[in-house]
Amino acid sequence: MFKKKTNPVCKFLGLIFKILGIATGALFVVYFLNLDQKLLAWAYKRVNEIFDRKEVDIKF
């Protein structure tokens, strides 16, 4: 029948709550599955592979 008008402040707050909800959900998944430590372990292995191949200046 007639179009409902929405307040721009309500639109903005709705957008903020959606963004915060998505960010909270994504961070919970990362925390729950321990993805940050898995990523760091993978990166640590790759860095060690690179530096283990380098020639050493000082030998103890």
Secondary structure in CASP SS format (residue, H / E / C, confidence):
PFRMAT SS
TARGET T0000
AUTHOR 0000-0000-0000
METHOD secondary structure of the structure
MODEL  1
M C 1.00
F C 1.00
K C 1.00
K C 1.00
K C 1.00
T C 1.00
N C 1.00
P H 1.00
V H 1.00
C H 1.00
K H 1.00
F H 1.00
L H 1.00
G H 1.00
L H 1.00
I H 1.00
F H 1.00
K H 1.00
I H 1.00
L H 1.00
G H 1.00
I H 1.00
A H 1.00
T H 1.00
G H 1.00
A H 1.00
L H 1.00
F H 1.00
V H 1.00
V H 1.00
Y H 1.00
F H 1.00
L H 1.00
N C 1.00
L H 1.00
D H 1.00
Q H 1.00
K H 1.00
L H 1.00
L H 1.00
A H 1.00
W H 1.00
A H 1.00
Y H 1.00
K H 1.00
R H 1.00
V H 1.00
N H 1.00
E H 1.00
I H 1.00
F H 1.00
D H 1.00
R H 1.00
K C 1.00
E C 1.00
V C 1.00
D C 1.00
I C 1.00
K C 1.00
F C 1.00
END
